[in-house]
Amino acid sequence: MLEEFDLAYDILVYARNLPLAAEFVKRFPRSALSWTIWQNLRSRVGPLIVARGVRELSSFPNVFAKVSELVTEAGWQSWKLEDIRPYLDVAFECFGPSRLMIGSDWPVCTVAASYTEA
């Protein structure tokens, strides 16, 4: 039905679910998929492991990515920019600025950082 009404599907997945998201896109290639990056920071799934799945998803032109929830998922009290930067590098490398969106995550982000820091 999403294809029929020209609607996008928003998906929120962990790194272990990226292959399933790619399978979804293969089955429904006319549906746009918006995927939120990176709910994996606290679990310390390395950016290289995440990059494999992200590269596969980014190979589909109908997939866009939303950068959101970074500081709240990195660890409220202990996050540092160095923790987040490798994931952002993967996002920009794979999707480029034309297929990336920003999610503010406000006001939730204020538990981990000020609005300007997040």
Short mmCIF file of the C-alpha atoms (twelve columns), coordinates in Angstrom:
data_MODEL
# 
_entry.id   MODEL 
# 
loop_
_atom_site.group_PDB 
_atom_site.id 
_atom_site.type_symbol 
_atom_site.label_atom_id 
_atom_site.label_alt_id 
_atom_site.label_comp_id 
_atom_site.label_asym_id 
_atom_site.label_seq_id 
_atom_site.Cartn_x 
_atom_site.Cartn_y 
_atom_site.Cartn_z 
_atom_site.pdbx_PDB_model_num 
ATOM 1   C CA . MET A 1   0.000  0.000  0.000  1 
ATOM 2   C CA . LEU A 2   2.920  2.379  0.617  1 
ATOM 3   C CA . GLU A 3   3.904  2.179  -3.031 1 
ATOM 4   C CA . GLU A 4   0.327  2.731  -4.148 1 
ATOM 5   C CA . PHE A 5   0.122  6.022  -2.215 1 
ATOM 6   C CA . ASP A 6   3.744  7.065  -2.879 1 
ATOM 7   C CA . LEU A 7   4.569  7.025  0.852  1 
ATOM 8   C CA . ALA A 8   7.877  6.395  2.614  1 
ATOM 9   C CA . TYR A 9   8.488  3.843  5.328  1 
ATOM 10  C CA . ASP A 10  10.503 4.904  8.378  1 
ATOM 11  C CA . ILE A 11  12.527 2.100  9.934  1 
ATOM 12  C CA . LEU A 12  14.509 2.090  13.153 1 
ATOM 13  C CA . VAL A 13  16.950 -0.820 13.312 1 
ATOM 14  C CA . TYR A 14  20.051 -1.943 15.129 1 
ATOM 15  C CA . ALA A 15  23.178 -3.038 13.238 1 
ATOM 16  C CA . ARG A 16  22.164 -6.698 13.475 1 
ATOM 17  C CA . ASN A 17  18.925 -5.852 11.611 1 
ATOM 18  C CA . LEU A 18  20.508 -4.029 8.670  1 
ATOM 19  C CA . PRO A 19  20.453 -7.140 6.433  1 
ATOM 20  C CA . LEU A 20  16.694 -7.454 7.069  1 
ATOM 21  C CA . ALA A 21  16.206 -3.821 6.111  1 
ATOM 22  C CA . ALA A 22  18.134 -4.463 2.878  1 
ATOM 23  C CA . GLU A 23  15.897 -7.460 2.178  1 
ATOM 24  C CA . PHE A 24  12.821 -5.254 2.672  1 
ATOM 25  C CA . VAL A 25  14.161 -2.749 0.139  1 
ATOM 26  C CA . LYS A 26  14.884 -5.529 -2.357 1 
ATOM 27  C CA . ARG A 27  11.282 -6.756 -2.078 1 
ATOM 28  C CA . PHE A 28  9.737  -3.283 -2.355 1 
ATOM 29  C CA . PRO A 29  12.101 -1.269 -4.562 1 
ATOM 30  C CA . ARG A 30  9.591  1.489  -5.297 1 
ATOM 31  C CA . SER A 31  9.060  2.283  -1.599 1 
ATOM 32  C CA . ALA A 32  11.256 4.939  -0.066 1 
ATOM 33  C CA . LEU A 33  12.918 3.854  3.141  1 
ATOM 34  C CA . SER A 34  14.093 6.310  5.757  1 
ATOM 35  C CA . TRP A 35  16.497 4.760  8.227  1 
ATOM 36  C CA . THR A 36  17.578 6.363  11.506 1 
ATOM 37  C CA . ILE A 37  21.276 6.336  12.354 1 
ATOM 38  C CA . TRP A 38  22.726 5.176  14.966 1 
ATOM 39  C CA . GLN A 39  20.999 3.380  17.719 1 
ATOM 40  C CA . ASN A 40  24.143 1.277  18.214 1 
ATOM 41  C CA . LEU A 41  26.547 3.619  19.949 1 
ATOM 42  C CA . ARG A 42  25.997 2.432  23.512 1 
ATOM 43  C CA . SER A 43  26.382 -1.213 22.541 1 
ATOM 44  C CA . ARG A 44  29.769 -0.323 21.065 1 
ATOM 45  C CA . VAL A 45  29.066 -2.012 17.762 1 
ATOM 46  C CA . GLY A 46  32.050 -0.777 15.808 1 
ATOM 47  C CA . PRO A 47  31.635 1.582  12.888 1 
ATOM 48  C CA . LEU A 48  33.256 -0.947 10.539 1 
ATOM 49  C CA . ILE A 49  30.626 -3.557 11.391 1 
ATOM 50  C CA . VAL A 50  27.853 -1.015 10.993 1 
ATOM 51  C CA . ALA A 51  29.396 0.250  7.747  1 
ATOM 52  C CA . ARG A 52  28.909 -3.113 6.004  1 
ATOM 53  C CA . GLY A 53  25.150 -3.015 6.481  1 
ATOM 54  C CA . VAL A 54  24.916 0.699  5.801  1 
ATOM 55  C CA . ARG A 55  26.816 0.351  2.530  1 
ATOM 56  C CA . GLU A 56  24.385 -2.309 1.375  1 
ATOM 57  C CA . LEU A 57  21.384 -0.134 2.266  1 
ATOM 58  C CA . SER A 58  22.908 2.932  0.636  1 
ATOM 59  C CA . SER A 59  23.294 1.047  -2.637 1 
ATOM 60  C CA . PHE A 60  19.534 1.380  -3.088 1 
ATOM 61  C CA . PRO A 61  18.681 4.855  -4.437 1 
ATOM 62  C CA . ASN A 62  15.310 4.854  -2.650 1 
ATOM 63  C CA . VAL A 63  16.924 4.688  0.814  1 
ATOM 64  C CA . PHE A 64  17.611 7.856  2.781  1 
ATOM 65  C CA . ALA A 65  19.158 8.117  6.234  1 
ATOM 66  C CA . LYS A 66  18.315 10.307 9.193  1 
ATOM 67  C CA . VAL A 67  21.091 11.266 11.615 1 
ATOM 68  C CA . SER A 68  19.445 11.396 15.012 1 
ATOM 69  C CA . GLU A 69  19.678 10.235 18.623 1 
ATOM 70  C CA . LEU A 70  23.469 10.396 18.639 1 
ATOM 71  C CA . VAL A 71  24.206 11.802 22.088 1 
ATOM 72  C CA . THR A 72  21.377 9.956  23.818 1 
ATOM 73  C CA . GLU A 73  22.474 6.646  22.337 1 
ATOM 74  C CA . ALA A 74  26.192 7.222  22.872 1 
ATOM 75  C CA . GLY A 75  25.866 7.327  26.661 1 
ATOM 76  C CA . TRP A 76  24.367 10.247 28.504 1 
ATOM 77  C CA . GLN A 77  27.239 10.975 30.873 1 
ATOM 78  C CA . SER A 78  30.271 9.806  28.929 1 
ATOM 79  C CA . TRP A 79  29.892 10.570 25.213 1 
ATOM 80  C CA . LYS A 80  32.646 12.355 23.353 1 
ATOM 81  C CA . LEU A 81  32.724 13.635 19.801 1 
ATOM 82  C CA . GLU A 82  35.372 10.987 18.998 1 
ATOM 83  C CA . ASP A 83  32.780 8.287  19.817 1 
ATOM 84  C CA . ILE A 84  30.294 9.664  17.295 1 
ATOM 85  C CA . ARG A 85  32.531 10.907 14.475 1 
ATOM 86  C CA . PRO A 86  33.285 7.462  12.896 1 
ATOM 87  C CA . TYR A 87  29.555 6.769  12.521 1 
ATOM 88  C CA . LEU A 88  28.978 10.176 10.937 1 
ATOM 89  C CA . ASP A 89  31.888 9.514  8.582  1 
ATOM 90  C CA . VAL A 90  30.211 6.282  7.451  1 
ATOM 91  C CA . ALA A 91  26.876 8.050  7.002  1 
ATOM 92  C CA . PHE A 92  28.352 10.811 4.837  1 
ATOM 93  C CA . GLU A 93  30.512 8.384  2.868  1 
ATOM 94  C CA . CYS A 94  27.603 6.055  2.121  1 
ATOM 95  C CA . PHE A 95  24.686 8.434  1.653  1 
ATOM 96  C CA . GLY A 96  26.279 11.782 0.929  1 
ATOM 97  C CA . PRO A 97  24.589 15.063 1.789  1 
ATOM 98  C CA . SER A 98  21.793 14.592 -0.755 1 
ATOM 99  C CA . ARG A 99  20.370 11.509 1.026  1 
ATOM 100 C CA . LEU A 100 20.981 12.461 4.669  1 
ATOM 101 C CA . MET A 101 18.485 14.181 6.948  1 
ATOM 102 C CA . ILE A 102 18.925 15.605 10.422 1 
ATOM 103 C CA . GLY A 103 16.644 14.601 13.296 1 
ATOM 104 C CA . SER A 104 16.908 17.045 16.195 1 
ATOM 105 C CA . ASP A 105 15.972 14.562 18.938 1 
ATOM 106 C CA . TRP A 106 14.929 17.595 20.998 1 
ATOM 107 C CA . PRO A 107 13.987 17.711 23.849 1 
ATOM 108 C CA . VAL A 108 15.179 14.150 24.551 1 
ATOM 109 C CA . CYS A 109 18.789 15.056 23.706 1 
ATOM 110 C CA . THR A 110 18.909 17.476 26.646 1 
ATOM 111 C CA . VAL A 111 19.378 14.566 29.056 1 
ATOM 112 C CA . ALA A 112 22.852 14.099 27.505 1 
ATOM 113 C CA . ALA A 113 23.777 17.505 26.092 1 
ATOM 114 C CA . SER A 114 22.506 20.983 25.529 1 
ATOM 115 C CA . TYR A 115 20.598 21.583 22.306 1 
ATOM 116 C CA . THR A 116 23.605 23.367 20.774 1 
ATOM 117 C CA . GLU A 117 25.996 20.516 21.704 1 
ATOM 118 C CA . ALA A 118 23.710 17.812 20.339 1 
# 
